[in-house]
Amino acid sequence: MIKKKEVPQWKLDEVDNLVNLFKQYRNIAVIDVAHLNDKQIQETRKILRGKAIIRMSKKNLQIRAIEQFKNESKNENLDELASSIPGQSALCFTTMDIFELKKTFNENEYWVPAKPDEITPVDIWVPAGDTGLPTGQVISELNMILRLPTRIQNDTIWIKEDTRTHGAGDFVDVKQAAVLKKLGITPIESLIKIHFAWSEGEIIPKEVLYVDTRGFERDMTKAYREALNILFEMPFYVDDMTEEYILKAISEANTLNAMIFGEEIQAVAETELKVEKEAEEEPEEESEVGIGGLFG
């Protein structure tokens, strides 16, 4: 008879701890920790103290806690939460709005050394000046491995000029990464990224969290202007667009006036708008003024 394997107490305690956190917080972010170091996690915890708790746990314990919480709470979308958790991740329980949490992560940049046996996403530069390293074997490493121009001054190694050791897309081998780290070069920006979030029963995917709002706004503005241009070319007049027609007419008049006389007609613009508004208050005369009144 096969004896059932007993679950270690620490695993049971961790699941209970996670379930309690699920009960206390309505917003949970699943964050990527695969490329983060302990120091970055600790500093982030200090920043979020009193607002969020980052819990590092094994994936199977996270899933077990979610299942237990689902059975106890009957909350929605917990199955989707459990099935979407990637391999190396942590759960961030927070009282903050999820988008505010993302903003906090983005505002706290952290710079790390280039990783060995990986491709660098950015150019790597070693600045000119005192490295603080004593003369000896290190100077041959700087010269041979990174091909840095060096000189000796006051018993330390100096870099003669700013030098790019790697371009974006270049491979960084183990020796190169070790020497760059020895020099204190940290060219890689490391931000805590949210895979997705669970907020009061709703799943918020990464695509929504990291949508380019400025780009969206620019696209909408462009689309609106293109729609207006098409409308102005139509062989009919839209009453609801009176102000847009006036502004377009004034803009075109200003352009012509500037080309001919080198000046604008802002005062006229204000007068025309005032006349148009007075006309709107007197419906019986509206048909006589119309858009044609702008052109005399």
N, C-alpha and C positions, 0 to 999 in steps of 0.2 A: 504494500500500500504506500503510495507516494504521499509524503507529509506535506501539507500546505505550508508554503513559505510565509513566514510572519513578516508583516510590514513594519519596518523600523519606526519607532516612536517619533523621530524627528520629522519623518514624512507626514505622519498623521497630524502633527502639530502645525506644520507648514500649511497643509490644506485647510485646517481650521482657521488659521490666521488669515489666509486669503479670503475665505468665505466671510469672515467678519468684516474685512475691508470692503468686499462687495456690498455688504449690507449698509455700510456707513457712507459710501460714496456712490453718487449717481453717474459720474463721468469717469470712464476708464479709457486710457490710451495705451495701445500696444506699441512699444517703442523698440527700435532696432538697436541691439547692443553688440552686434558682431564686430564692429570696428571701433568700439569705444574702450577706453582704458579706465581702470579703477579710479584714478585721480579725477577724471572728467565726471564720472558718476557721482563721486563724493562732493565735488564743487557744485554740481547741479542740485544735489539734495539740499545743500545749504541755502541756495538761492530760493528754492521752493518750500523751505521750512514753514510749516503752518498752513500751506496751501495745497501741497501734494505729497504723496508717498510713493517712491519708486521701489518696487519689490522685485528682486532678482530671484527667480525660481526655475526649476526644471519644467520643461514643457508638459510632461505627463502630470505633474502636480497642479499646474495651472488649469489644465483641462479637467482634472478630477474636481477641482474647487468650483469651476464653472458649472459642471454637471450637478454638484451638490447644491449650489446656490439656485440653480434652475428649479430643482425639485422642491426647494423650500419657498421660493419667492414667486414662481410662475411668471417671471418677467419674460418679455419677448426678445427674439433674435439672439438668444444665448447660444443656441446650436451653431449659428453662423459665426458668432464670436469664437467659439471653441475650435471650429474647423479651419478658421483663417489664421490662427496664430502660427507664425513661422518658427523655424528651429531655435535661433538664438534671439530671444526677445525678453523684455521685462514688462511688467504691468505697472502703469502709473495711475494711481487712484487720486482724484483731485476734486476740489470744490470749485475750481476755476472753469470757465467756459473753455471748451476744447480748442477753439480758435485762439483764445488768449494764451493758452498753454503753448500752442505751436509758436506764437509770436515770441513768447519768453525763451523758448528753445533757440529760435533763430537769432535773437538778440545777444545770446551768450556764445560768442565764437570761441572755439578752442583750437589751438594749432598743435599738430603732432608731427613727429618725424616721418620721413618717407619709409614705407614698409619694405623689408627685403623681399626679393623675388616677386615684385609686383611692378606694374606699369604706373608711372606717376601721372596724375591727371593735370599737373601744372608744371611750369618751368621751375627749376630749382637753382637758386642763386646763392653763392657764398659771398658775403660783403667784404670789401676791403677793410683792413684794420687789424688790430691785435686779437689773436685767437685766445690768448691767455694760456696757451699750451707751451710747456717747456720744450727746449730743443732735445733731440734724440730721435728715437725710432719713428715718432709721429710725423716728422717732417718728410720722411720717405713715403709714408702712407698718403700724405697730402699731395705729394708730387706724382707718385706712381699710380695711385688708385683713382684720384680725382683730377689729376693734372692741374693742380692749382699753382699759380705763380707765388712763390714765398720768399721771405727774407728773414734774417734774424735781427732782432733789435731788443736790447735790454733783457737778454736771455730768454725771450719768448718768440714764438713764431708769428709772423705777420703775413697777411695776404696783401699782395701789392695792389690789386685792383678787383673791382666787382667781377665775379666770374660765374658764368652759367655752366653748371656741371651736367644738367639734364634738361631736355626740352619736354614739353607735354607730350605724352605718348611713349617716352623712352622707358626702357626696362632698368630697374634699379637692382643690382645684385647684392648679395649678402655683405660683401666687403665694403662696397660703396655706401650702403645704408648704415653700416657700423661707423664709418668715418664721419659721415654727415651728422649722425647722432652725437658723436664725440665733439663735434664743432658746435653743437647746440642748434643746428638748423632744423626748424620746424615749419616746412612750407605747406603742409596739407591742412586745409580747413576741415574741422570735424564738428558737425552739428548733429544734435540728437534729432532723429527723424521719427515721425509717427507713421507706422504702417497703416493703421486705421484706428477708429475709436468707437466706443459704445457709449452713447449718451442718452440716458433715460429711456432705454429700450430701443433706440434707433442706432443703426450702424452708419458711421460716417467714413466713407472710403478715402484713401489717400488722394485720389483725383479731385475730390471736393475740397479737402483740407488745403491742398497746395495749388488751387486754381490761380492763374495769373489774373488777378482782378484788374490791374491797371491795363493789361493787354485787352481784356474783355471790354473795359470802358472805352478804350481807343477804338476797338472794332465797332462798338455800338454807335459811337459818335460819327465814325466814318460812314456807317450804313445810313444813319439819319441824314447826313449831308447829301449822300448820293440820292436818297429818296426825295429830298427837297429839290435837287437839281432836275430829277425826272419830272416832278410835279410842275415846276416852273416852265417846262417845255410843253406841257399839255395845252391844248387849245380851248381851255375853259378856266373859269375862276372859282376858287373854293372860298366861301365866306369865312370859314373857321380859320383860315390861314392868312387873314388880313395883315397881321403884324409881320409875318415872314415875308409877304410880298413887299411891304413897305421897306423893310430892312434891306431886302435884295435890291430894290430900286435905288435906295439911298447909296448903297455900296457901289453900284454901277455908276451912279451920278458922280460920286466922289472920285472914282477912278478916272472918268472922263475929264472932270474938272482939274484933277491933279496933272493929267497929261497935257491939257491945254494951257491952264493958267498957273500950274504949280502950287495949288492950294486946295484945301478941302472945304466942304460946306456943312460943317457940323451944326451950325446955328440953324440952317435950313432943315436939317434932319430933325431937330427937336421941334421946330415949328410944324413940320408935316405930320409928325406923330401926334402932336397936340390937336391939330385940325381933324385928324382921322378919329381920335377918341371922342371929340365933340360931335362929330358926325354920327358916331355909333349911338350917342345919347338921343339923337333926333331921327328915328326910323323913317319918317316921311321924306327926309332929304337924302337918305342913304343911296338911293339909286342914281341920284344926280351927281354925287361925288365920285363914288366908285374908284377903281384903280386908275382909270384914265385921267383923273384929276391931277395925278402926280406929274404928268407929262405935258400939262398945259393945253 
